[in-house]
C-alpha cells in the first residue's frame, strides 16, 4: 500500500495517465493525493475530473484556485479569459454532477505527519487552526450559500487575513490563503500578485515556508501552486508543482519514503498560474 501526492495537473490528462502508469498505481491498495488545480490551461480538464471523481475513496483532493475559478465561471460570477480551457467541462452532459462533486472536496487535509494544501499557510496559523478555518469554507461550499462565498473571492487582491473577519469576506480570505499564497511578510501580510521565482520576491516579503517561527513548522506540508518555485523538497515541505502545463514535468511523491516520480509534459500556450 502506498500514497502518492501528485502536483498541479491543470487539465493535462495525457501526462496524468502516463504518471499513473509510471508509479504502477493499484487502486485496490494505493491512494492518490491531488494538491489542487485539477483543471484549466491544459487541453482536457473534463477527462481529468471524470478520472479523479471515479477513483472515489482512492483519491484525496484539495481545491486550488483554478478549481474554484471553474465553479465561479459556472455560476456567472466571473467570465472565461482567452487562456482558459474549461468549455469542455461547462458544456458536458455531466457538468452539474462534476461541479457538485468539486464543491464537496476539501481545502486542507491532514493525515499523520503530513498536511496537504494547494498553496500555503500563514505563519501564525497552527495546523489545527488551518484545519478548522478550511472546514468553515468547506461547509459553505457545500451549502446553498456557496455562491456568496465564491462571489466574495473576486477580486481577491485586497483581502488580508484577520481573525475578526466575518461572513463571506472571512471565507474568501481563508480561500485566498489556502489557494493563492506564495509570499508574505513575517507578520502574515500576503503579497497578492507575485508569481515569479523566490529569489525575486518584493522587499519585505518571503516565501511563506521561509518565515521563522511558523506555528506549523513541525508538520510536513504537501503543496503546489508555485510553478516558478518548481519541485522543491526540504524538511517538512514537499512543494510539487513542477510546471506540467508549462511544458516541464508532472510530479508524484510517494509519501512513505518521499521518492520522486516524474513524466515530461508538453508546453500549453498560455500556461498556468
Secondary structure, 3 states (H helix, E strand, C coil): CCEEEECCCCCCHHHHHHHHHHCCCCCCCCEEEECCCCCCCCCCHHHHHHHHHHCHHHEEEECCHHHHHHHHHHCCCCCCCCCCCCHHHHCCCCHHHHHHHHHCCECEEEECCEEEECCCCCCCCCHHHHHHHHHHHHHHHCCCCHHHHHHHCCCCCCCCCCCCCCHHHHHHHHHHHHHHCCEECCCCCEECCCCCCHHHCCCCCEEHHHCCCCCCCCCEEEECCCCCCCCEEECCEEECCCCHHHCCEEEEEECCCCEEEEEECCCCCCCCC
